[in-house]
């Protein structure tokens, strides 16, 4: 057809990507010998230092056989070549016969009959992304078999096997079976088209829209490798506060180029959409979901997208929240809006991820109640390709929140977890805070929706209510900083999210150990010490920021540093005083029956636990209760003293962490050591800032002195209130 360029087919695209991958693979090989600046993340593949371990591996893997001709098969070959060259210091030859100890990698249907029989039962139990790593014997030869139902499963299996080698695991008798518990495992990038990142603290956006679709940056490949290595299978490329231009032909071609890169790694692309796009770029006068022209516009747009990206994942939507347009502008419900988009995507297998982070400036009810009140009545009214994406807590990614009451409250509607990996409220990318413990705390929380054992994890994986689709999202912390995440230890949060998204039953302690071994050291003493540091880091941070259930007392707009005095803004629920409610009598937000009754949104067992002062954990005390300053705590102290000791202990632990870090000099890579050594004094300074500012401010209400054994602040409250940060990252 003259003047019309046909979309590239999947096969042609795979050939193009394979060609690109070859050259980028060479770049990665050259790059791996450079100083350790953190770029390689947990995929370092440095030579195994333990000679005994190395020799045992070489005896067990004398050759390799990779069966398959897809782009993913080529990636597997490249990854193994890179891994063996790095870990073993030499290549492992490729063979096509099973006459020696070998590693064989193939989809199950392509395995030789002898191996097929020994693996059939276990493979039958896998889902499409699962894999099996198993030692089998054929004619006295010991073979390590990595197999799966799909090429994506094979790739996940290969990355897992390589991680076993990286962490010096015994591979003599392998029998490792793994399938992801959650289907959709995505990163949400809050990246703007001008390459700025909302709540991004690690440089600019990875996506160089100006050079796309013609220039494929090498770090697109490394980004895909990193995600595939931990089981992440989707990426939402743009900010939930979306710009409609992402849906124009100019940008869709750029999105298609990224999709082509990510596809062989098992990663689908998704887009955040602006609900008013039919008006913004479509020439329509409304975006009413019940308007036929609007419905047809979205159907045409979906067809256009899938012509370019046949495996496009779907839409993420923020609507009628914080000024974003949505179906409520036309008197329609969230279900009306989501279902219109779902109908457009359904013929192609796409999904809608509709965010539940909604609250109304004109609604004076407790903000923590509003999402539940909006979505609970809509249970069962969403199309079957819609997931409602819910933040882990009912306010907004605070250092600690109780789990969101929507989890367990909508048995007919699949709920998708939204965690924040980027540290918006946890010191940006200068504070060492391991979020694995936060993720685990939420996932293990019991909703009691169907009695004991009705955990949040079982809600989101679909097993509790038998939901057909399941999902989990993490707001990404990546950027163009050379180490990807700003702080080396922030890499561990990306890693932990991926590992728990794949299997929420994993221990975050084990995940921390694995990350340290992959990223920093194999020395047992070093691993143990750094692991203990990581596991306590989040609790320390909660203590020097928001102890005992305090929340939302950070700086105005930019969220940098403490500002519990914030008040008199255009919205009450954007201020600090709205949440802590400190007065001469006491402190805390009464969410019991006598207050906002937000506690009534939880199941009976949870409600009773949080409502009673005898059973409410100290960690949530001021979230649910307004208590007198002299209330007697479990520790035996009055509330004021306990609050002070928590603030001071949190800051003290950061100082101890800074001092302990010095012990690792010469025991881990020098560049990484120096990086963290410079970060920890920043965290110490800011922890003391948080401690002093908050204690001095709350003292104006309590009237009590700071306990005598605690160091007194060296600055006045007025000094801290006068601090200004007009260019802090937002």
RAMO-V844721 format. One record per residue. N is the residue number from 1. D_FIRST is the distance of its C-alpha to the first C-alpha in Angstrom with 1 decimal. Layout:
# RAMO-V844721
n:d_first
N:D_FIRST
N:D_FIRST
This chain:
# RAMO-V844721
n:d_first
1:0.0
2:3.8
3:6.4
4:5.8
5:8.0
6:8.6
7:12.4
8:14.7
9:16.4
10:20.1
11:21.0
12:19.1
13:20.7
14:24.0
15:23.8
16:23.1
17:25.9
18:28.3
19:27.9
20:28.8
21:31.6
22:33.2
23:33.8
24:34.8
25:37.2
26:38.9
27:39.3
28:40.9
29:43.3
30:44.4
31:44.8
32:47.0
33:49.9
34:50.1
35:52.7
36:52.2
37:50.8
38:49.3
39:45.7
40:45.7
41:46.8
42:48.3
43:46.3
44:48.7
45:49.5
46:52.6
47:54.8
48:57.1
49:60.5
50:62.5
51:63.3
52:64.4
53:61.2
54:59.1
55:60.9
56:60.6
57:56.9
58:56.6
59:58.6
60:56.5
61:53.1
62:53.4
63:49.8
64:46.6
65:44.0
66:40.6
67:38.7
68:34.9
69:31.7
70:29.8
71:29.4
72:32.4
73:34.4
74:33.8
75:34.9
76:38.0
77:38.8
78:38.5
79:40.6
80:43.3
81:43.4
82:43.9
83:46.5
84:48.5
85:48.5
86:49.8
87:52.1
88:53.5
89:53.3
90:51.6
91:48.7
92:48.9
93:47.8
94:45.0
95:46.2
96:45.0
97:48.4
98:50.8
99:54.0
100:54.9
101:54.8
102:51.2
103:48.6
104:45.9
105:42.8
106:40.6
107:39.2
108:41.9
109:40.1
110:39.9
111:43.6
112:46.1
113:48.2
114:51.3
115:49.8
116:47.8
117:51.1
118:52.7
119:50.0
120:48.7
121:50.9
122:50.2
123:46.4
124:46.4
125:47.8
126:45.0
127:42.1
128:38.6
129:39.3
130:42.9
131:44.3
132:47.3
133:49.2
134:51.9
135:54.4
136:54.6
137:56.7
138:55.5
139:58.0
140:60.2
141:57.3
142:56.6
143:52.9
144:51.3
145:48.3
146:45.6
147:43.6
148:41.5
149:39.2
150:36.1
151:35.1
152:35.6
153:39.1
154:39.7
155:38.8
156:41.2
157:43.8
158:43.5
159:44.0
160:47.0
161:48.4
162:48.1
163:49.8
164:52.7
165:53.1
166:52.9
167:55.7
168:57.8
169:57.8
170:59.4
171:56.7
172:59.1
173:58.7
174:55.5
175:54.6
176:52.2
177:50.1
178:48.0
179:45.5
180:44.4
181:46.3
182:43.7
183:40.0
184:38.3
185:39.8
186:38.2
187:38.9
188:38.5
189:37.8
190:39.1
191:37.0
192:35.8
193:32.8
194:35.3
195:36.4
196:39.8
197:40.9
198:43.0
199:46.0
200:44.8
201:47.6
202:46.0
203:44.0
204:40.6
205:37.5
206:36.1
207:32.5
208:31.8
209:29.0
210:28.9
211:28.0
212:25.6
213:23.0
214:23.5
215:27.2
216:28.6
217:32.3
218:34.6
219:36.3
220:33.3
221:34.0
222:37.7
223:37.3
224:35.3
225:38.0
226:40.8
227:39.4
228:38.7
229:42.2
230:43.7
231:41.4
232:39.4
233:36.0
234:34.4
235:34.1
236:33.7
237:32.4
238:33.7
239:36.8
240:37.9
241:38.6
242:34.9
243:32.9
244:30.1
245:27.8
246:27.3
247:24.9
248:22.7
249:19.2
250:21.0
251:23.5
252:21.6
253:19.7
254:23.2
255:24.5
256:21.8
257:23.0
258:26.5
259:25.6
260:24.2
261:27.6
262:29.7
263:28.1
264:29.9
265:33.1
266:32.9
267:32.3
268:30.1
269:29.2
270:30.3
271:30.2
272:33.0
273:31.8
274:33.5
275:34.3
276:33.8
277:30.2
278:29.1
279:31.4
280:31.0
281:27.3
282:26.1
283:28.0
284:30.1
285:33.9
286:34.9
287:34.1
288:36.4
289:35.4
290:36.4
291:34.2
292:31.3
293:29.0
294:29.9
295:29.4
296:25.9
297:25.1
298:26.1
299:24.3
300:21.0
301:22.0
302:22.8
303:19.4
304:17.8
305:20.4
306:20.1
307:16.3
308:17.4
309:20.8
310:21.2
311:25.0
312:25.7
313:29.3
314:29.7
315:31.5
316:34.9
317:36.5
318:39.5
319:40.3
320:43.4
321:45.0
322:46.4
323:44.7
324:41.2
325:39.6
326:39.5
327:40.0
328:43.7
329:42.8
330:42.2
331:45.1
332:42.9
333:43.8
334:42.2
335:41.3
336:39.5
337:37.3
338:36.8
339:36.0
340:33.3
341:31.5
342:32.3
343:30.8
344:27.4
345:27.6
346:29.3
347:26.3
348:25.2
349:28.8
350:29.3
351:32.7
352:34.3
353:37.2
354:39.2
355:42.0
356:45.5
357:46.7
358:47.5
359:50.6
360:51.5
361:53.3
362:55.2
363:56.2
364:59.6
365:59.8
366:59.9
367:56.4
368:56.7
369:56.8
370:53.8
371:50.9
372:52.9
373:53.8
374:50.2
375:48.7
376:51.6
377:51.4
378:47.7
379:48.3
380:46.4
381:44.2
382:41.2
383:38.2
384:38.4
385:35.7
386:37.6
387:40.1
388:42.6
389:43.0
390:46.6
391:48.4
392:51.2
393:53.9
394:54.3
395:54.4
396:52.1
397:52.1
398:55.8
399:57.7
400:59.1
401:58.4
402:59.2
403:56.3
404:54.3
405:55.9
406:52.5
407:52.5
408:54.1
409:53.9
410:50.6
411:50.8
412:47.8
413:45.5
414:44.3
415:45.4
416:43.8
417:46.1
418:45.4
419:47.4
420:47.5
421:47.4
422:47.5
423:51.1
424:50.9
425:54.4
426:55.8
427:56.3
428:52.7
429:52.1
430:55.7
431:57.5
432:57.8
433:57.1
434:56.0
435:54.1
436:54.2
437:57.5
438:56.0
439:53.1
440:55.6
441:58.1
442:55.5
443:54.0
444:57.5
445:58.7
446:59.8
447:58.6
448:61.0
449:58.4
450:59.5
451:62.7
452:63.5
453:60.6
454:57.8
455:56.5
456:53.6
457:51.9
458:52.2
459:50.7
460:47.6
461:47.0
462:47.1
463:50.1
464:52.6
465:50.9
466:48.5
467:45.4
468:42.2
469:40.4
470:42.1
471:41.4
472:43.0
473:41.9
474:43.4
475:43.0
476:42.2
477:44.6
478:42.3
479:41.5
480:41.2
481:45.0
482:45.5
483:47.0
484:44.2
485:46.7
486:49.2
487:52.2
488:52.3
489:53.8
490:51.0
491:48.9
492:51.2
493:50.0
494:46.3
495:47.6
496:49.9
497:47.3
498:44.9
499:47.8
500:49.1
501:45.7
502:45.5
503:49.2
504:51.3
505:54.4
506:54.4
507:57.3
508:56.5
509:59.4
510:57.9
511:54.5
512:56.4
513:58.2
514:54.9
515:53.3
516:56.4
517:56.5
518:52.8
519:53.0
520:56.6
521:59.2
522:60.6
523:64.2
524:65.6
525:67.8
526:65.0
527:62.6
528:65.3
529:66.2
530:62.6
531:61.8
532:64.8
533:63.8
534:60.3
535:61.6
536:64.1
537:61.8
538:60.2
539:63.6
540:65.0
541:62.3
542:62.8
543:66.5
544:66.2
545:63.6
546:64.0
547:66.8
548:68.1
549:65.1
550:64.7
551:61.1
552:58.9
553:61.5
554:59.2
555:58.5
556:56.9
557:53.1
558:52.6
559:54.6
560:56.4
561:60.1
562:62.6
563:63.2
564:65.1
565:66.3
566:63.0
567:63.5
568:63.0
569:59.2
570:56.9
571:56.6
572:59.6
573:57.5
574:56.2
575:59.8
576:62.0
577:65.1
578:63.2
579:62.9
580:66.2
581:68.5
582:71.3
583:74.5
584:78.2
585:78.5
586:75.7
587:72.0
588:69.1
589:66.8
590:68.4
591:65.8
592:68.3
593:69.5
594:71.7
595:68.7
596:65.0
597:65.1
598:61.8
599:63.7
600:63.5
601:59.8
602:60.6
603:61.9
604:65.7
605:66.5
606:64.5
607:65.8
608:69.4
609:69.1
610:67.7
611:70.0
612:73.2
613:74.6
614:76.2
615:72.9
616:70.2
617:69.2
618:70.3
619:66.6
620:65.7
621:69.1
622:68.2
623:64.8
624:66.6
625:70.0
626:71.8
627:75.0
628:78.1
629:78.4
630:81.4
631:79.8
632:81.1
633:78.3
634:78.4
635:79.2
636:82.4
637:81.3
638:80.7
639:77.1
640:77.5
641:78.8
642:76.2
643:73.4
644:74.9
645:75.4
646:71.8
647:70.5
648:72.8
649:72.1
650:68.4
651:68.9
652:71.5
653:69.2
654:66.7
655:69.5
656:70.4
657:66.9
658:66.8
659:70.0
660:69.0
661:65.9
662:68.1
663:69.1
664:65.7
665:66.0
666:65.7
667:64.6
668:60.9
669:58.5
670:60.1
671:57.0
672:56.4
673:60.1
674:60.2
675:57.2
676:58.8
677:62.2
678:60.9
679:59.2
680:62.3
681:64.6
682:61.9
683:61.9
684:65.7
685:66.0
686:63.6
687:65.3
688:68.6
689:67.0
690:65.8
691:69.3
692:71.3
693:69.3
694:69.1
695:72.8
696:74.1
697:72.1
698:73.0
699:76.6
700:76.8
701:76.7
702:78.6
703:81.5
704:82.2
705:82.7
706:80.4
707:82.3
708:84.8
709:83.5
710:80.0
711:79.3
712:79.2
713:76.1
714:76.7
715:74.8
716:75.2
717:72.9
718:72.4
719:71.2
720:68.4
721:67.6
722:67.2
723:64.6
724:61.2
725:57.9
726:55.5
727:52.9
728:53.1
729:49.7
730:48.2
